[in-house]
Amino acid sequence: MLKYKIDVYDALQRKGFTTYKAKTTNLLSQNTLNKIKNEDTAITLKALNAVCNILEMQPGQLLEYVRDEEDEKKLKEL
């Protein structure tokens, strides 16, 4: 399972990226911003690219992979 290493929503806010900017710049959709706020990592690569651009970070600085029970089960089914 992918997890955020940092509070991405907070980092975006500190960079001045608000819901208003999401609406006016079209860099991130409101839906994507809500996912990030709720720590949902199911965002598109286009959105991840935008987040990396805004925060001036690499994807590996934002995300990490942590194996959970569901991943373990899928691995055993291979």
All heavy atoms as an XYZ file, in Angstrom:
633
protein
N       0.843     -1.158      0.000
C       0.000      0.000      0.000
C       0.901      1.238      0.000
O       1.918      1.269      0.667
C      -0.903     -0.015      1.238
C      -1.491      1.316      1.532
S      -2.420      1.567      3.062
C      -2.643      0.030      3.803
N       0.513      2.219     -0.770
C       1.243      3.481     -0.779
C       0.726      4.383      0.326
O      -0.479      4.445      0.575
C       1.078      4.190     -2.121
C       1.793      3.555     -3.304
C       1.469      4.320     -4.583
C       3.292      3.531     -3.091
N       1.651      5.065      0.988
C       1.308      6.023      2.035
C       2.116      7.285      1.812
O       3.227      7.238      1.286
C       1.642      5.461      3.423
C       0.765      4.335      3.864
C       1.063      3.958      5.287
C       0.076      2.905      5.752
N       0.190      2.662      7.181
N       1.544      8.404      2.232
C       2.275      9.651      2.166
C       3.294      9.698      3.304
O       2.975      9.344      4.437
C       1.335     10.857      2.272
C       0.444     11.033      1.066
C      -0.923     10.848      1.155
C       0.976     11.388     -0.161
C      -1.746     11.024      0.052
C       0.165     11.558     -1.274
C      -1.191     11.369     -1.157
O      -1.996     11.534     -2.253
N       4.497     10.135      3.004
C       5.537     10.305      4.020
C       5.333     11.591      4.814
O       5.776     11.692      5.952
C       6.920     10.364      3.371
C       7.413      9.075      2.804
C       8.798      9.307      2.236
C       9.444      8.042      1.763
N      10.801      8.299      1.234
N       4.723     12.579      4.176
C       4.504     13.877      4.802
C       3.034     14.245      4.683
O       2.290     13.599      3.946
C       5.366     14.982      4.137
C       4.934     15.205      2.678
C       6.848     14.666      4.245
C       5.518     16.433      2.025
N       2.622     15.270      5.387
C       1.273     15.795      5.236
C       1.279     16.671      3.985
O       1.620     17.855      4.038
C       0.873     16.599      6.478
C      -0.573     17.060      6.450
O      -1.166     17.141      5.345
O      -1.113     17.358      7.525
N       0.934     16.071      2.856
C       1.009     16.747      1.560
C       0.042     17.926      1.509
O       0.384     18.989      0.998
C       0.737     15.755      0.405
C       0.718     16.463     -0.939
C       1.784     14.646      0.408
N      -1.144     17.754      2.058
C      -2.128     18.834      2.048
C      -1.584     20.053      2.792
O      -1.670     21.182      2.303
C      -3.443     18.366      2.664
C      -4.555     19.376      2.550
C      -5.219     19.576      1.343
C      -4.938     20.137      3.652
C      -6.235     20.509      1.228
C      -5.954     21.070      3.539
C      -6.597     21.248      2.330
O      -7.604     22.180      2.218
N      -0.989     19.837      3.945
C      -0.399     20.925      4.726
C       0.751     21.579      3.957
O       0.869     22.803      3.936
C       0.085     20.405      6.081
C       0.703     21.494      6.929
O      -0.004     22.472      7.245
O       1.895     21.379      7.268
N       1.572     20.756      3.331
C       2.696     21.286      2.552
C       2.201     22.150      1.391
O       2.781     23.204      1.097
C       3.562     20.142      2.037
N       1.124     21.720      0.742
C       0.542     22.514     -0.342
C       0.022     23.849      0.177
O       0.240     24.894     -0.440
C      -0.590     21.742     -1.030
C      -0.174     20.572     -1.922
C      -1.384     19.722     -2.295
C       0.540     21.059     -3.163
N      -0.627     23.816      1.326
C      -1.141     25.052      1.915
C       0.009     26.001      2.275
O      -0.100     27.205      2.058
C      -1.992     24.756      3.141
C      -3.351     24.183      2.785
C      -4.240     24.059      4.000
O      -3.804     23.628      5.057
N      -5.496     24.452      3.842
N       1.085     25.462      2.828
C       2.229     26.299      3.181
C       2.871     26.933      1.947
O       3.449     27.998      2.025
C       3.274     25.496      3.971
C       2.856     25.304      5.430
C       3.923     24.663      6.282
N       3.843     23.214      6.123
C       4.813     22.438      5.667
N       5.968     22.932      5.329
N       4.640     21.137      5.549
N       2.738     26.274      0.796
C       3.236     26.827     -0.469
C       2.243     27.808     -1.083
O       2.480     28.365     -2.149
C       3.505     25.702     -1.478
C       4.800     24.994     -1.279
C       5.946     25.838     -1.810
C       7.200     24.999     -1.891
N       8.256     25.663     -2.615
N       1.093     27.991     -0.407
C       0.089     28.933     -0.903
C      -0.908     28.330     -1.861
O      -1.672     29.040     -2.508
N      -0.912     26.993     -1.973
C      -1.853     26.337     -2.884
C      -3.137     26.026     -2.127
O      -3.203     25.119     -1.307
C      -1.251     25.059     -3.479
C      -2.011     24.579     -4.674
C      -1.754     25.105     -5.929
C      -2.997     23.627     -4.547
C      -2.468     24.678     -7.043
C      -3.712     23.197     -5.656
C      -3.448     23.724     -6.895
N      -4.176     26.781     -2.408
C      -5.462     26.666     -1.730
C      -6.504     26.063     -2.665
O      -6.243     25.862     -3.850
C      -5.939     28.067     -1.300
O      -6.102     28.859     -2.489
C      -4.948     28.733     -0.370
N      -7.702     25.815     -2.141
C      -8.781     25.312     -2.989
C      -9.128     26.344     -4.067
O      -9.491     25.980     -5.173
C     -10.034     24.961     -2.170
O     -10.397     26.067     -1.352
C      -9.795     23.757     -1.287
N      -8.985     27.618     -3.739
C      -9.228     28.669     -4.737
C      -8.224     28.539     -5.884
O      -8.602     28.610     -7.057
C      -9.131     30.055     -4.093
C      -9.269     31.173     -5.100
C     -10.515     31.511     -5.623
C      -8.159     31.870     -5.553
C     -10.652     32.515     -6.559
C      -8.280     32.879     -6.494
C      -9.522     33.200     -6.990
O      -9.645     34.188     -7.931
N      -6.956     28.324     -5.548
C      -5.947     28.163     -6.597
C      -6.195     26.890     -7.402
O      -5.917     26.847     -8.592
C      -4.539     28.161     -6.004
C      -4.027     29.549     -5.732
C      -2.533     29.553     -5.611
C      -2.073     30.984     -5.393
N      -0.654     31.064     -5.146
N      -6.707     25.869     -6.748
C      -7.036     24.632     -7.465
C      -8.082     24.917     -8.529
O      -7.988     24.429     -9.656
C      -7.525     23.562     -6.488
N      -9.075     25.728     -8.178
C     -10.142     26.081     -9.125
C      -9.619     26.951    -10.260
O      -9.976     26.766    -11.416
C     -11.266     26.836     -8.405
C     -12.129     26.007     -7.529
C     -13.204     26.875     -6.895
C     -13.985     26.112     -5.856
N     -14.982     26.968     -5.210
N      -8.780     27.925     -9.923
C      -8.377     28.915    -10.923
C      -7.186     28.490    -11.782
O      -7.077     28.928    -12.918
C      -8.051     30.268    -10.255
O      -7.014     30.083     -9.291
C      -9.277     30.851     -9.586
N      -6.311     27.641    -11.257
C      -5.126     27.247    -12.027
C      -5.318     25.957    -12.797
O      -4.597     25.683    -13.741
C      -3.899     27.069    -11.115
O      -4.146     25.997    -10.204
C      -3.563     28.337    -10.378
N      -6.263     25.133    -12.365
C      -6.505     23.845    -13.009
C      -5.316     22.894    -12.895
O      -5.192     21.961    -13.673
C      -6.907     24.047    -14.473
C      -7.984     23.084    -14.898
O      -8.655     22.492    -14.060
N      -8.148     22.923    -16.189
N      -4.409     23.135    -11.934
C      -3.285     22.222    -11.725
C      -3.744     20.935    -11.041
O      -3.290     19.854    -11.375
C      -2.195     22.883    -10.880
C      -1.350     23.930    -11.571
C      -0.435     24.630    -10.569
C      -0.519     23.306    -12.674
N      -4.605     21.080    -10.065
C      -5.175     19.937     -9.349
C      -6.674     20.123     -9.264
O      -7.153     21.233     -9.023
C      -4.616     19.840     -7.927
C      -3.146     19.492     -7.763
C      -2.744     19.608     -6.301
C      -2.857     18.100     -8.277
N      -7.404     19.032     -9.420
C      -8.858     19.116     -9.294
C      -9.246     19.171     -7.817
O      -8.461     18.788     -6.938
C      -9.521     17.905     -9.950
O      -9.261     16.738     -9.196
N     -10.447     19.628     -7.569
C     -10.972     19.647     -6.200
C     -11.015     18.222     -5.645
O     -10.701     18.002     -4.487
C     -12.372     20.252     -6.190
C     -12.388     21.724     -6.474
C     -12.596     22.515     -5.208
O     -13.420     22.143     -4.392
N     -11.872     23.579     -5.034
N     -11.386     17.270     -6.494
C     -11.446     15.871     -6.083
C     -10.066     15.380     -5.641
O      -9.935     14.722     -4.610
C     -11.988     15.013     -7.232
C     -12.168     13.569     -6.835
O     -12.666     13.271     -5.762
N     -11.760     12.673     -7.719
N      -9.041     15.707     -6.416
C      -7.684     15.291     -6.075
C      -7.243     15.952     -4.778
O      -6.640     15.297     -3.918
C      -6.698     15.635     -7.210
O      -7.096     14.919     -8.380
C      -5.284     15.272     -6.843
N      -7.530     17.215     -4.634
C      -7.159     17.930     -3.414
C      -7.852     17.316     -2.196
O      -7.226     17.153     -1.135
C      -7.521     19.405     -3.555
C      -6.718     20.387     -2.736
C      -5.220     20.215     -2.918
C      -7.106     21.807     -3.081
N      -9.107     16.913     -2.356
C      -9.820     16.239     -1.265
C      -9.189     14.888     -0.949
O      -9.091     14.508      0.220
C     -11.300     16.068     -1.599
C     -12.069     17.353     -1.448
O     -11.696     18.225     -0.672
N     -13.146     17.489     -2.199
N      -8.786     14.145     -1.971
C      -8.111     12.865     -1.742
C      -6.828     13.076     -0.947
O      -6.544     12.351      0.009
C      -7.784     12.178     -3.065
C      -8.958     11.532     -3.729
C      -8.525     10.822     -4.995
C      -9.680     10.116     -5.653
N      -9.259      9.353     -6.840
N      -6.058     14.064     -1.345
C      -4.804     14.358     -0.645
C      -5.081     14.752      0.802
O      -4.391     14.294      1.720
C      -4.008     15.452     -1.394
C      -3.490     14.898     -2.726
C      -2.870     15.989     -0.541
C      -2.910     15.945     -3.657
N      -6.099     15.555      1.003
C      -6.467     15.987      2.356
C      -6.819     14.789      3.227
O      -6.494     14.749      4.410
C      -7.644     16.960      2.293
C      -8.029     17.550      3.625
C      -9.150     18.562      3.466
C      -9.484     19.231      4.788
N     -10.531     20.236      4.632
N      -7.466     13.787      2.627
C      -7.878     12.577      3.348
C      -6.824     11.476      3.315
O      -7.112     10.333      3.659
C      -9.202     12.070      2.787
C     -10.330     13.030      3.045
O     -10.428     13.611      4.124
N     -11.180     13.243      2.063
N      -5.620     11.826      2.863
C      -4.480     10.901      2.778
C      -4.748      9.706      1.874
O      -4.200      8.622      2.072
C      -4.030     10.475      4.174
C      -3.544     11.635      5.009
C      -2.986     11.236      6.350
O      -2.777     10.029      6.577
O      -2.756     12.136      7.166
N      -5.590      9.903      0.878
C      -5.872      8.886     -0.128
C      -4.813      9.023     -1.228
O      -4.700     10.065     -1.856
C      -7.276      9.112     -0.695
C      -7.686      8.090     -1.731
O      -6.842      7.276     -2.164
O      -8.861      8.121     -2.132
N      -4.052      7.979     -1.463
C      -2.975      8.031     -2.457
C      -3.425      7.646     -3.855
O      -2.610      7.592     -4.771
C      -1.798      7.127     -2.041
O      -2.286      5.795     -1.865
C      -1.141      7.624     -0.768
N      -4.712      7.391     -4.044
C      -5.239      6.992     -5.355
C      -5.429      8.230     -6.241
O      -6.550      8.598     -6.589
C      -6.532      6.220     -5.202
N      -4.318      8.862     -6.586
C      -4.351     10.023     -7.470
C      -3.643      9.652     -8.768
O      -2.873      8.686     -8.813
C      -3.697     11.269     -6.822
C      -2.220     11.040     -6.526
C      -4.459     11.671     -5.562
C      -1.483     12.270     -6.021
N      -3.894     10.404     -9.805
C      -3.287     10.097    -11.100
C      -1.817     10.514    -11.108
O      -1.374     11.329    -10.280
C      -4.007     10.850    -12.235
O      -3.798     12.254    -12.064
C      -5.491     10.522    -12.266
N      -1.081      9.980    -12.064
C       0.316     10.393    -12.217
C       0.404     11.857    -12.627
O       1.335     12.565    -12.236
C       1.025      9.506    -13.242
C       1.297      8.080    -12.785
C       1.932      7.276    -13.914
C       2.174      8.055    -11.561
N      -0.589     12.326    -13.380
C      -0.631     13.739    -13.750
C      -0.756     14.609    -12.495
O      -0.090     15.631    -12.358
C      -1.801     13.997    -14.696
C      -1.902     15.420    -15.178
C      -3.065     15.603    -16.135
C      -3.166     17.059    -16.568
N      -4.296     17.280    -17.465
N      -1.605     14.188    -11.559
C      -1.776     14.923    -10.307
C      -0.506     14.839     -9.458
O      -0.081     15.831     -8.864
C      -2.965     14.379     -9.529
N       0.107     13.657     -9.419
C       1.358     13.499     -8.675
C       2.437     14.404     -9.257
O       3.196     15.041     -8.527
C       1.821     12.036     -8.695
C       3.129     11.736     -7.972
C       3.054     12.107     -6.504
C       3.491     10.268     -8.141
N       2.488     14.491    -10.575
C       3.429     15.381    -11.243
C       3.194     16.836    -10.816
O       4.140     17.566    -10.526
C       3.294     15.238    -12.756
C       4.314     16.040    -13.510
O       5.499     15.730    -13.484
N       3.871     17.100    -14.171
N       1.925     17.243    -10.763
C       1.588     18.606    -10.359
C       1.999     18.867     -8.910
O       2.560     19.925     -8.595
C       0.097     18.857    -10.539
N       1.745     17.912     -8.032
C       2.126     18.057     -6.625
C       3.644     18.181     -6.506
O       4.150     19.049     -5.782
C       1.601     16.879     -5.773
C       2.196     16.906     -4.374
C       0.081     16.901     -5.714
N       4.361     17.323     -7.214
C       5.830     17.390     -7.187
C       6.319     18.749     -7.689
O       7.257     19.321     -7.131
C       6.437     16.271     -8.031
S       6.253     14.634     -7.307
N       5.683     19.263     -8.720
C       6.047     20.558     -9.274
C       5.792     21.677     -8.261
O       6.665     22.516     -8.028
C       5.253     20.808    -10.563
C       5.666     22.070    -11.276
O       6.789     22.540    -11.155
N       4.754     22.639    -12.030
N       4.627     21.672     -7.655
C       4.264     22.713     -6.693
C       5.189     22.681     -5.477
O       5.666     23.716     -5.016
C       2.789     22.561     -6.246
C       1.858     22.808     -7.428
C       2.466     23.506     -5.093
C       0.432     22.320     -7.205
N       5.437     21.475     -4.967
C       6.247     21.340     -3.752
C       7.751     21.270     -4.024
O       8.532     21.254     -3.087
C       5.809     20.097     -2.969
C       4.371     20.092     -2.469
C       4.083     18.803     -1.722
C       4.097     21.304     -1.595
N       8.106     21.183     -5.317
C       9.513     21.062     -5.711
C      10.168     19.866     -5.016
O      11.218     19.976     -4.388
C      10.270     22.357     -5.409
C       9.706     23.560     -6.144
C      10.406     24.857     -5.800
O      11.640     24.854     -5.667
O       9.695     25.874     -5.657
N       9.494     18.711     -5.140
C       9.952     17.474     -4.514
C       9.863     16.330     -5.515
O       9.130     16.410     -6.500
C       9.102     17.141     -3.283
C       9.137     18.184     -2.192
S       8.039     17.776     -0.828
C       9.162     16.863      0.204
N      10.579     15.259     -5.225
C      10.518     14.033     -6.004
C       9.421     13.133     -5.429
O       9.114     13.209     -4.231
C      11.858     13.301     -5.950
C      12.993     14.033     -6.637
C      12.758     14.125     -8.134
O      12.381     13.160     -8.776
N      12.995     15.308     -8.687
N       8.818     12.254     -6.253
C       7.765     11.367     -5.754
C       8.198     10.553     -4.523
O       7.408     10.363     -3.603
C       7.465     10.448     -6.940
C       7.857     11.237     -8.135
C       9.028     12.073     -7.701
N       9.440     10.119     -4.504
C       9.947      9.340     -3.373
C      10.015     10.120     -2.075
O      10.094      9.539     -0.999
N       9.987     11.433     -2.170
C       9.965     12.258     -0.966
C       8.543     12.389     -0.417
O       8.363     12.770      0.729
C      10.515     13.652     -1.265
C      11.992     13.656     -1.618
C      12.453     15.029     -2.050
O      12.137     15.472     -3.157
N      13.176     15.698     -1.173
N       7.573     12.051     -1.243
C       6.171     12.176     -0.857
C       5.525     10.849     -0.485
O       4.673     10.795      0.385
C       5.357     12.782     -2.012
C       5.786     14.143     -2.523
C       4.981     14.504     -3.754
C       5.628     15.182     -1.451
N       5.933      9.784     -1.169
C       5.270      8.488     -1.030
C       6.234      7.399     -0.588
O       7.425      7.445     -0.898
C       4.663      8.062     -2.368
C       3.568      8.944     -2.943
C       3.327      8.578     -4.399
C       2.301      8.810     -2.142
N       5.674      6.408      0.099
C       6.440      5.211      0.434
C       5.518      4.001      0.303
O       4.300      4.113      0.436
C       7.016      5.284      1.841
C       5.978      5.244      2.948
C       6.583      5.315      4.328
O       7.715      4.838      4.509
O       5.918      5.844      5.231
N       6.111      2.871      0.023
C       5.360      1.627     -0.068
C       5.505      0.868      1.241
O       6.621      0.651      1.725
C       5.858      0.764     -1.228
C       5.226     -0.602     -1.230
C       3.919     -0.783     -1.653
C       5.920     -1.710     -0.769
C       3.319     -2.021     -1.622
C       5.336     -2.964     -0.745
C       4.028     -3.110     -1.176
O       3.433     -4.340     -1.139
N       4.368      0.468      1.803
C       4.343     -0.333      3.024
C       3.475     -1.543      2.741
O       2.299     -1.405      2.408
C       3.764      0.481      4.212
C       3.698     -0.373      5.463
C       4.560      1.743      4.447
N       4.056     -2.719      2.854
C       3.288     -3.938      2.575
C       2.287     -4.171      3.699
O       2.640     -4.171      4.867
C       4.212     -5.142      2.446
C       3.461     -6.392      1.996
C       4.355     -7.574      1.783
N       5.104     -7.355      0.553
C       6.142     -8.099      0.189
N       6.555     -9.073      0.950
N       6.758     -7.862     -0.931
N       1.040     -4.382      3.324
C       0.000     -4.669      4.302
C      -0.545     -6.078      4.072
O      -0.064     -6.803      3.200
C      -1.110     -3.614      4.254
C      -1.841     -3.570      2.910
O      -1.559     -4.396      2.024
O      -2.713     -2.697      2.751
N      -1.527     -6.475      4.841
C      -2.076     -7.830      4.754
C      -2.651     -8.117      3.371
O      -2.503     -9.213      2.844
C      -3.149     -8.032      5.820
C      -2.607     -8.119      7.213
C      -3.703     -8.296      8.250
O      -4.811     -8.749      7.900
O      -3.441     -7.973      9.412
N      -3.319     -7.130      2.789
C      -3.918     -7.311      1.464
C      -2.832     -7.557      0.415
O      -2.975     -8.428     -0.438
C      -4.743     -6.076      1.086
C      -5.502     -6.237     -0.204
C      -6.354     -5.012     -0.525
O      -6.892     -4.396      0.406
O      -6.468     -4.709     -1.715
N      -1.752     -6.795      0.477
C      -0.639     -6.996     -0.452
C      -0.002     -8.373     -0.247
O       0.367     -9.050     -1.207
C       0.430     -5.914     -0.269
C      -0.026     -4.550     -0.735
O      -0.996     -4.481     -1.530
O       0.583     -3.554     -0.319
N       0.137     -8.764      0.991
C       0.722    -10.064      1.321
C      -0.139    -11.191      0.741
O       0.375    -12.147      0.162
C       0.829    -10.205      2.843
C       1.714    -11.342      3.308
C       3.173    -11.118      3.019
O       3.654     -9.991      3.151
O       3.849    -12.106      2.664
N      -1.449    -11.050      0.856
C      -2.374    -12.061      0.332
C      -2.250    -12.150     -1.183
O      -2.195    -13.251     -1.739
C      -3.804    -11.709      0.738
C      -4.833    -12.705      0.279
C      -6.229    -12.289      0.702
C      -7.256    -13.247      0.122
N      -8.631    -12.811      0.406
N      -2.200    -11.015     -1.864
C      -2.074    -11.004     -3.319
C      -0.761    -11.637     -3.772
O      -0.709    -12.322     -4.781
C      -2.165     -9.576     -3.854
C      -3.557     -8.999     -3.771
C      -3.573     -7.567     -4.259
C      -4.950     -6.958     -4.106
N      -4.966     -5.541     -4.499
N       0.289    -11.403     -3.022
C       1.587    -11.962     -3.346
C       1.563    -13.484     -3.265
O       2.142    -14.179     -4.103
C       2.652    -11.386     -2.404
C       4.091    -11.777     -2.693
C       4.527    -11.262     -4.062
C       5.007    -11.223     -1.625
N       0.865    -14.018     -2.277
C       0.773    -15.465     -2.106
C      -0.038    -16.125     -3.217
O       0.147    -17.280     -3.519
C       0.162    -15.800     -0.749
C       1.101    -15.517      0.396
C       0.464    -15.843      1.722
C       1.425    -15.505      2.855
N       0.845    -15.742      4.161
N      -0.946    -15.339     -3.846
C      -1.787    -15.875     -4.902
C      -1.045    -15.989     -6.229
O      -1.525    -16.630     -7.150
C      -3.025    -14.987     -5.088
C      -3.977    -15.041     -3.923
C      -5.104    -14.037     -4.038
O      -5.133    -13.255     -5.022
O      -5.965    -14.017     -3.140
N       0.117    -15.368     -6.340
C       0.867    -15.404     -7.589
C       1.394    -16.769     -7.920
O       1.828    -17.550     -7.241
C       2.035    -14.409     -7.555
C       1.631    -12.955     -7.540
C       2.880    -12.076     -7.421
C       0.894    -12.578     -8.817
